[in-house]
């Protein structure tokens, strides 16, 4: 793109930085505590799982960092089914140990409600630390400008009211909520690209998942996992 943005597209060498941001954002949340009840190993487990999904996004999507490296977004290009991460079951078992089933349940719950139509999926938004709201808005706004040029709608699951308000400010529309494991409610949200050919027909159309024998990979979670 020729326009200036507050973000840079992440490269493979940025994986560790993004993983740290996701881990810092998710560790203190109720969802993080449910995924890994043992606080002593919570950060290390969350980091290993985040690494699986960040690496996968760099192969089948995009990731963006604020220029100062203090916030990130991770996206998947879901204009076609994408495979699970390489050796996923093996890597997840090694990363999670006894907590593996919780991550699998979360993946399944999110994947079951994901739109079937082609879209770009905002899987992770991490802006831990002071002024989280400001940095979250900056990284989302910059990344969204890049993603809009691809001409597809974008989809996200807000897991808190703060996230929901943030997405609304960036043009996302609310859809029906659904429960996810750990006592959390997911708020799916949908945004049309200004370059999407179907935009003239309005923002009311919400794609429904068609029943198939294929499953698609999920994600670990939230503004951050948020």
FENPE-V702038 format. One record per pair of residues at least 12 apart in sequence whose ideal C-beta (glycine too) atoms are under 10 Angstrom apart, sorted by the first residue. I is the first residue (numbers start at 1). GAP is how many residues later the second one is. Records with the same first field share a line. If there is no record, write none. Layout:
I: GAP, GAP
This chain:
1: 144, 145, 148
3: 142, 143, 146
4: 138
5: 59, 61, 62, 133, 134, 136, 137, 138, 139, 140, 141
6: 58, 59, 60, 61, 62, 65, 129, 131, 132, 133, 135, 136, 137, 139
7: 56, 57, 58, 59, 60, 64, 65, 66, 131, 132, 133, 134, 135, 136, 137, 138, 139
8: 55, 56, 57, 58, 59, 61, 134
9: 49, 53, 54, 55, 56, 134, 137
10: 44, 47, 48, 52, 53, 54, 55, 59, 62, 63, 64
11: 47, 52, 54
12: 42, 43, 46, 47, 51
14: 40, 44, 49, 50, 51, 55, 58
15: 35, 36, 39, 40, 42, 43, 48
16: 31, 35, 38
17: 37, 46, 48, 52, 53, 55
18: 32, 33, 35, 36, 37, 39, 40, 45, 46, 47, 51, 53, 54, 55, 56, 106, 108
19: 27, 28, 29, 30, 31, 32, 33, 34, 35, 36, 53, 107
20: 23, 27, 30, 49, 52, 106, 108
21: 29, 33, 44, 45, 48, 49, 50, 51, 52, 53, 103, 104, 105, 106, 107, 108, 114, 118, 203, 204
22: 24, 25, 27, 28, 29, 31, 32, 50, 52, 102, 103, 104, 106, 198, 199, 200, 201, 202, 203, 204
23: 19, 20, 21, 22, 23, 24, 25, 26, 27, 28, 103, 105, 201, 202
24: 19, 22, 23, 102, 103, 104, 105, 200
25: 21, 25, 46, 47, 99, 100, 101, 102, 103, 104, 107, 111, 196, 197, 198, 199, 200, 201
26: 16, 17, 20, 21, 23, 24, 98, 100, 102, 194, 195, 196, 197, 198, 199, 200
27: 12, 15, 16, 18, 19, 20, 101, 197, 198
28: 14, 100, 196
29: 130, 131, 153, 155, 192, 193, 194, 195, 196, 197
30: 129, 130, 152, 153, 154
31: 71, 75, 128, 129, 149, 150, 151, 152, 153, 189, 190, 191, 192, 193, 194, 195
32: 13, 14, 150, 188, 189, 190, 192, 193
33: 149
34: 65, 68, 71, 72, 146, 147, 148, 149, 150, 187
35: 14, 61, 64, 67, 68, 70, 71, 146, 147, 185, 186, 190
36: 13, 60, 61, 62, 63, 66, 67
37: 61, 62, 65
38: 59, 60, 61
41: 55, 56, 58
42: 57
44: 51
45: 50, 51, 52, 53, 54, 55, 58
46: 49, 50, 53, 57, 174, 175, 178, 179
47: 48
48: 43, 44, 46, 47, 48
49: 42, 43, 46, 47, 50, 51, 54, 58, 170, 171, 172, 176
50: 24, 45, 74, 76, 169, 170, 171, 174, 175
51: 34, 40, 44
52: 32, 33, 34, 35, 36, 39, 40, 42, 43, 51, 165, 167, 168
53: 21, 23, 32, 35, 54, 70, 71, 164, 165, 166, 167, 168, 172
54: 18, 20, 69, 70, 72, 166
55: 30, 31, 36
56: 18, 20, 26, 27, 28, 29, 30, 32, 67, 161, 163
57: 16, 17, 18, 19, 20, 25, 28, 64, 66, 67, 162
58: 16
59: 17, 23, 24, 26, 27
60: 15, 16, 17, 18, 20, 22, 23, 25, 157
61: 13, 14, 15, 16, 17, 21, 59, 60, 61, 62, 86
62: 12, 13, 14, 15, 58, 81, 84, 85, 88
63: 12, 60, 61, 80
64: 61, 75, 76, 78, 79, 80, 81, 82, 83
65: 61, 74, 77, 78
66: 61, 69, 70, 72, 73, 76, 77
67: 71, 72, 75
68: 67, 70
70: 56, 57, 58, 59, 60, 61, 62, 65, 68, 69
71: 54, 55, 56, 57, 58, 60, 61, 63, 64, 65, 66, 67, 68, 69, 71, 72, 152
72: 52, 53, 54, 55, 63, 67, 71, 152
73: 49, 50, 51, 52, 53, 54, 63, 66, 67, 69, 70, 71, 73, 74, 83
74: 47, 48, 49, 50, 51, 52, 69, 145, 150, 151
75: 45, 46, 47, 48, 49, 50, 68, 69, 71, 72, 75, 79, 80, 81
76: 38, 43, 44, 45, 46, 47, 48, 79, 140, 141, 143
77: 41, 42, 43, 44, 70, 73, 75
78: 36, 37, 38, 39, 40, 41, 42, 43, 45, 74, 76, 77, 138
79: 38, 39, 40, 41, 71, 72, 73
80: 38
81: 35, 131, 133, 134, 135, 136
82: 39, 134, 135
83: 133, 134
84: 23, 131, 132, 133, 134
85: 132
88: 19, 129
89: 15
92: 12, 15
101: 80
102: 79, 80
103: 78, 115, 116, 117, 118
104: 77, 114
105: 75, 76, 77, 113
106: 74, 75, 76, 78, 80, 112, 113, 114, 115, 116
107: 74, 108, 109, 110, 111, 112, 113, 114
108: 72, 73, 107, 110
109: 48, 69, 70, 71, 72, 73, 75, 77, 109
110: 13, 47, 68, 70, 71, 76, 78, 106, 107, 108, 109, 110, 111, 112
111: 98, 104, 105, 106, 107, 108
112: 66, 68, 97, 103, 104, 106
113: 44, 62, 63, 64, 65, 67, 73, 75, 95, 96
114: 41, 43, 74, 93, 95, 102, 103, 104, 105
115: 38, 40, 60, 73, 75, 91, 92, 93, 94
116: 91, 92, 93, 94, 95, 96, 100
117: 35, 36, 38, 73, 81, 88, 89, 90, 91, 92, 93
118: 32, 33, 34, 35, 89
119: 28, 31, 33, 34, 35, 36, 71, 72, 73, 74, 77, 88
120: 23, 24, 26, 27, 28, 30, 31, 32, 33, 34, 35, 36, 71, 73
121: 26, 31, 33, 34, 35, 36, 95, 98
122: 18, 21, 22, 25, 32, 33, 34, 35, 36, 45, 48, 50, 67, 69, 97
123: 32, 33, 34, 94, 95, 96, 97, 98, 99, 102
124: 32, 95, 96, 97, 98, 99, 100, 101, 102
125: 14, 15, 18, 31, 33, 38, 41, 42, 97, 98, 99, 100, 101
126: 13, 96, 97, 98, 99, 100
127: 12, 13, 39, 96, 97, 99
128: 95, 96, 98
132: 30, 34, 91, 94
133: 29, 30, 32, 33
136: 26, 27, 30, 31, 87, 88, 90
137: 29, 32, 33
140: 16, 23, 26, 27, 29, 30, 32, 83
141: 25, 28, 29
143: 27
144: 23, 26, 27, 28, 47, 49
147: 44, 46
148: 23, 43, 44, 45, 46, 47, 48
149: 44, 45, 46
150: 43, 45, 46
151: 41, 42, 43, 44, 45, 46, 47, 48
152: 40, 41, 43, 44
153: 19, 37, 38, 39, 40, 43, 45, 46, 50, 52, 53, 54
154: 13, 16, 17, 18, 35, 36, 37, 38, 39, 42
155: 17, 20, 33, 34, 35, 36, 52
156: 14, 16, 30, 31, 32, 33, 34, 35, 66, 67
157: 18, 20, 21, 23, 27, 28, 29, 30, 31, 32, 62, 64, 65, 69
158: 14, 16, 19, 27, 28, 29, 30, 31, 64, 65, 68
159: 21, 23, 25, 26, 27, 28, 62, 63, 64, 65, 66, 67
160: 24, 25, 27, 62, 63, 66
161: 26
162: 61, 64
163: 24, 26, 59, 60, 61, 63
164: 13, 23, 25
166: 23, 57, 60
167: 20, 22, 23, 24, 56
168: 19, 21, 23
170: 19, 21
171: 18, 19, 20, 21, 22, 23, 32
172: 15, 16, 17, 18, 19, 20, 31
173: 15, 16, 17, 18, 19, 30, 31, 33
174: 13, 14, 15, 16
175: 12, 13, 14, 15, 31
176: 12, 30
180: 41, 42
182: 39
184: 37, 38
186: 35, 36
188: 18
190: 13, 15, 16, 17
191: 12
192: 13
